[in-house]
Amino acid sequence: MDDYHVIIIGGGAAGLTAGLYASRAHLKTVLLESMIPSGQAYMTEMIENYPGFPDGIAGRELIERFTRQATRFGLEIQQFTAVDRVEIAGEKKIVHAGEKRFSASAIIIATGARWNSLGIPGEEEFIGKGISYCATCDGAFFKDQEVAVIGGGDTALEDALYLSRLARKVYVIHRRDQLRAQKILQRKASEAPQIEFVWNTVVKEIRGEGVVTTLLLEDLKQAAQRELAVSGAFIAVGQRPNTDLCRGLVELDEKGYIITDQDCGTSVAGIFAAGDCRKKGLRQITTAVGDGALAAAAAERYIERKP
């Protein structure tokens, strides 16, 4: 069994930042991930809201830079199909990954989250080419254009309101004739002149040539189909944290996000959480990076306090 000071599970922005900080603190640190580089940021074609890059930077390049920087300071990275489970053995935490076992005093969970998809033709093809799951990340690309938001919950209306300040027209497409969102969001959206609701409708296909140009819609009451011309579509049908590994290990909220304190500490001493898998108000690369630094610093303090 390989022994470390810190084990990091997850290789996105949060995990790599935690690895950088822990390694620079001269803690023997290993990061376990199925694919490096990885994470939602890595899959983002262009990032314009990460400080220090006034012209933007490709998500792939940014995460590759994170990886090079962290490994330069000694972070060890090992790839596995999946981490199977975490075992608490006294003061040690043991991580089982395939046939290997790793032990450490502290663990940082940075497994991220994934957006729910519609699972329709064209969706995967046009990710980053008109399809987005994050309005605050990509909304600026659609200034003065016509876009659609698909969904009827809080996130959908928050995205629509945000986009209404940028886009010429925002269609909110919802499969029912009533929204699930908070009443205050419904009121604000109904009062926004740029927002138009498309009720009782689902998106059957996303079409385009290189980039999104139209959505194929189906009216569920009329059983009729039509095309809607848009430059982009923001899919807001929920997000799921990658925390199946954590069930029964640390405290989770009702949606499965890891509950932490202000220093990213979980309900179990020596286990920390960082990034999109953690319960918090804003999930962006900047907050993931901040979480990674906080978690690594907290892990260092935890290890120093141990006899």
VOGU-3710 file (C-alpha; in Angstrom, 3 decimals, decimal comma):
1> mddyhviiig> 0,000/0,000/0,000  1,364/3,412/-1,013  1,439/5,969/1,804  0,994/9,746/1,343  0,259/12,839/3,357  -2,637/13,836/1,060  -4,739/11,989/-1,494  -6,787/14,085/-3,935  -9,662/12,426/-5,779  -10,501/14,377/-8,945
11> ggaagltagl> -8,382/16,165/-11,515  -10,305/19,283/-12,504  -9,518/22,866/-11,515  -10,172/22,250/-7,801  -8,175/19,033/-7,585  -5,187/20,392/-9,511  -5,111/23,577/-7,427  -5,239/21,517/-4,239  -2,380/19,430/-5,625  -0,338/22,514/-6,393
21> yasrahlktv> -0,780/23,976/-2,908  -0,218/20,686/-1,083  2,908/19,865/-3,107  4,374/23,337/-2,595  3,847/22,798/1,137  6,157/19,745/0,826  3,346/17,292/1,486  3,654/13,988/-0,359  0,543/14,189/-2,522  -1,086/11,968/-5,122
31> llesmipsgq> -4,022/12,866/-7,354  -6,250/10,058/-8,596  -8,332/10,591/-11,749  -9,598/8,512/-14,653  -8,318/10,978/-17,246  -5,807/13,825/-16,969  -6,431/16,617/-17,805  -10,161/16,470/-17,071  -13,110/18,368/-15,615  -15,854/20,606/-16,964
41> aymtemieny> -13,422/23,460/-17,562  -11,315/21,223/-19,804  -14,378/20,582/-21,958  -15,162/24,302/-22,340  -14,102/25,671/-25,707  -13,353/29,242/-24,569  -13,215/30,745/-21,065  -13,513/34,514/-20,845  -14,192/35,073/-17,135  -11,035/33,621/-15,609
51> pgfpdgiagr> -8,843/36,499/-14,340  -5,541/37,169/-16,044  -6,612/36,297/-19,591  -8,191/39,444/-21,086  -8,577/37,778/-24,483  -9,916/34,543/-23,001  -8,293/31,126/-22,983  -9,353/27,697/-24,225  -10,470/25,494/-21,344  -8,198/22,703/-22,567
61> elierftrqa> -5,155/24,979/-22,472  -5,995/26,402/-19,035  -6,309/22,983/-17,400  -3,180/21,747/-19,161  -1,352/24,714/-17,645  -2,756/23,837/-14,217  -1,474/20,286/-14,673  2,042/21,328/-15,718  2,319/23,772/-12,836  1,138/21,299/-10,204
71> trfgleiqqf> 3,382/18,472/-11,402  6,371/20,839/-11,553  6,077/21,207/-7,793  5,955/17,467/-7,265  2,309/16,440/-7,520  2,050/12,775/-8,449  -0,822/11,822/-10,741  -2,116/8,292/-11,151  -4,930/7,302/-13,510  -7,595/4,755/-12,662
81> tavdrveiag> -10,916/3,876/-14,223  -12,579/4,778/-10,932  -11,962/5,114/-7,228  -13,996/2,315/-5,681  -14,275/3,331/-2,040  -12,709/5,156/0,884  -12,087/3,367/4,173  -11,403/4,996/7,539  -8,760/3,063/9,498  -8,057/4,973/12,705
91> ekkivhagek> -6,140/8,121/11,810  -5,542/6,885/8,271  -7,821/7,082/5,260  -7,445/4,274/2,731  -8,522/4,740/-0,869  -9,244/1,662/-2,965  -8,751/2,117/-6,717  -8,826/-1,055/-8,745  -6,283/-3,448/-7,284  -4,285/-0,669/-5,636
101> rfsasaiiia> -4,652/0,901/-2,220  -3,428/4,304/-1,100  -3,291/5,591/2,475  -3,018/9,155/3,732  -3,719/11,342/6,731  -5,950/13,650/4,678  -8,174/13,289/1,630  -9,479/16,056/-0,613  -12,548/15,088/-2,654  -12,743/17,131/-5,856
111> tgarwnslgi> -14,917/14,925/-8,033  -16,958/17,761/-9,532  -20,474/17,596/-10,934  -22,080/16,926/-14,279  -24,887/18,712/-16,061  -27,994/16,715/-16,881  -28,361/16,395/-20,623  -31,430/16,185/-22,839  -30,074/13,178/-24,697  -31,335/14,366/-28,084
121> pgeeefigkg> -29,738/14,395/-31,540  -27,283/17,253/-32,036  -26,753/17,993/-28,343  -23,323/16,439/-27,967  -22,271/17,508/-31,468  -22,845/21,209/-30,757  -21,448/21,488/-27,214  -19,294/24,607/-27,305  -20,724/25,478/-30,727  -23,989/26,975/-29,556
131> isycatcdga> -24,913/24,485/-26,821  -24,009/25,490/-23,270  -24,894/24,389/-19,761  -23,672/27,600/-18,099  -25,140/31,002/-18,962  -22,707/32,966/-16,794  -19,813/31,176/-18,510  -20,912/31,564/-22,117  -23,638/34,199/-22,274  -21,306/36,953/-23,477
141> ffkdqevavi> -20,745/35,037/-26,728  -24,398/35,643/-27,661  -24,698/39,393/-27,252  -27,546/40,846/-29,374  -28,500/37,382/-30,669  -31,537/35,146/-30,179  -31,095/32,227/-27,788  -33,143/29,608/-25,968  -33,115/28,376/-22,384  -34,484/24,868/-21,879
151> gggdtaleda> -35,961/24,148/-18,448  -38,449/25,476/-15,918  -36,678/25,603/-12,567  -34,718/28,254/-10,697  -31,570/27,757/-12,774  -33,467/28,110/-16,047  -35,045/31,418/-15,043  -31,848/32,737/-13,486  -30,092/31,934/-16,759  -32,869/33,557/-18,780
161> lylsrlarkv> -32,745/36,735/-16,692  -28,973/36,889/-17,010  -29,127/36,343/-20,763  -31,879/38,943/-21,159  -29,273/41,588/-20,339  -27,111/40,393/-23,225  -29,226/38,741/-25,901  -31,799/40,374/-28,157  -34,347/37,626/-27,462  -34,518/34,755/-24,963
171> yvihrrdqlr> -36,979/31,900/-25,457  -37,698/29,826/-22,340  -38,820/26,377/-23,497  -40,666/24,295/-20,903  -42,429/20,958/-21,244  -45,285/22,033/-18,942  -47,570/25,065/-18,689  -46,331/25,966/-15,209  -42,858/26,656/-13,879  -41,151/25,071/-10,872
181> aqkilqrkas> -39,050/28,162/-10,160  -39,502/30,512/-7,232  -42,367/32,963/-7,627  -40,068/35,981/-7,507  -38,054/34,605/-10,431  -41,239/33,872/-12,353  -42,425/37,440/-11,827  -39,117/38,960/-12,918  -38,954/36,755/-16,005  -42,547/37,512/-17,005
191> eapqiefvwn> -41,802/41,241/-16,756  -38,615/41,100/-18,848  -39,467/42,242/-22,400  -36,699/40,148/-23,966  -38,035/36,870/-22,520  -40,723/34,826/-24,273  -42,117/31,573/-22,851  -42,759/28,567/-25,066  -45,097/26,319/-23,084  -45,905/22,597/-23,310
201> tvvkeirgeg> -42,977/22,105/-25,655  -39,918/19,892/-25,840  -36,809/20,108/-27,990  -36,548/17,057/-30,232  -33,351/17,886/-32,104  -30,629/20,526/-32,293  -29,649/21,435/-35,846  -26,966/23,465/-37,528  -23,968/23,543/-39,811  -20,839/23,840/-37,716
211> vvttllledl> -22,793/25,884/-35,158  -26,360/25,828/-33,871  -28,908/27,450/-36,170  -32,289/25,939/-35,237  -34,110/23,819/-32,675  -36,757/21,303/-33,710  -39,643/21,794/-31,252  -42,658/19,632/-30,549  -45,832/21,021/-29,019  -46,992/18,304/-26,623
221> kqaaqrelav> -50,638/19,397/-26,712  -50,961/19,871/-30,448  -48,542/17,058/-31,403  -47,116/19,475/-33,952  -43,488/20,211/-34,779  -41,787/23,407/-35,873  -38,320/24,903/-36,113  -37,107/27,799/-33,981  -34,151/29,811/-35,255  -31,614/30,549/-32,506
231> sgafiavgqr> -27,868/31,048/-32,269  -27,531/29,213/-29,002  -29,338/26,999/-26,512  -28,672/26,886/-22,771  -29,708/23,587/-21,231  -30,831/24,060/-17,617  -32,421/20,795/-16,562  -30,354/20,233/-13,448  -26,915/19,164/-12,327  -25,725/16,132/-10,363
241> pntdlcrglv> -22,655/16,015/-8,135  -20,257/13,117/-8,654  -20,517/12,023/-5,046  -21,716/8,411/-5,161  -18,353/7,530/-3,620  -19,197/9,712/-0,610  -22,545/8,219/0,385  -22,203/6,880/3,901  -18,760/8,465/4,202  -19,461/12,181/4,774
251> eldekgyiit> -22,586/14,290/5,216  -24,396/15,238/2,003  -27,328/17,558/1,373  -30,598/16,444/-0,196  -29,158/16,846/-3,704  -25,999/14,895/-2,959  -23,583/17,809/-2,585  -20,965/17,517/0,160  -21,642/19,745/3,162  -18,510/21,560/4,359
261> dqdcgtsvag> -17,427/24,330/6,692  -15,793/27,553/5,507  -12,426/25,776/5,224  -13,839/22,973/3,055  -13,840/20,500/5,958  -16,480/17,765/5,850  -18,258/15,963/8,689  -15,250/13,614/8,976  -11,982/15,002/10,354  -9,243/14,866/7,743
271> ifaagdcrkk> -11,604/14,657/4,762  -12,106/17,844/2,755  -14,140/18,713/-0,334  -13,413/21,247/-3,060  -15,038/22,434/-6,257  -18,407/21,651/-7,791  -19,056/18,573/-5,630  -19,284/20,867/-2,585  -22,480/22,612/-1,471  -22,074/26,313/-2,306
281> glrqittavg> -23,729/29,215/-4,053  -21,577/29,613/-7,175  -19,891/26,949/-9,275  -17,247/28,508/-11,491  -13,571/27,842/-12,232  -12,617/30,742/-9,956  -14,504/29,279/-7,002  -13,126/25,795/-7,708  -9,592/27,198/-7,608  -10,352/28,988/-4,334
291> dgalaaaaae> -11,780/25,797/-2,855  -8,692/23,830/-3,876  -6,389/26,294/-2,144  -8,557/26,374/1,002  -8,817/22,598/1,189  -5,070/22,081/0,764  -4,264/24,677/3,430  -6,791/23,103/5,807  -5,343/19,645/5,129  -1,860/20,945/5,908
301> ryierkp> -3,050/22,380/9,242  -4,828/19,127/10,057  -1,681/17,094/9,421  0,481/19,500/11,454  -1,846/19,170/14,458  -1,581/15,419/14,500  0,755/13,936/17,145
//
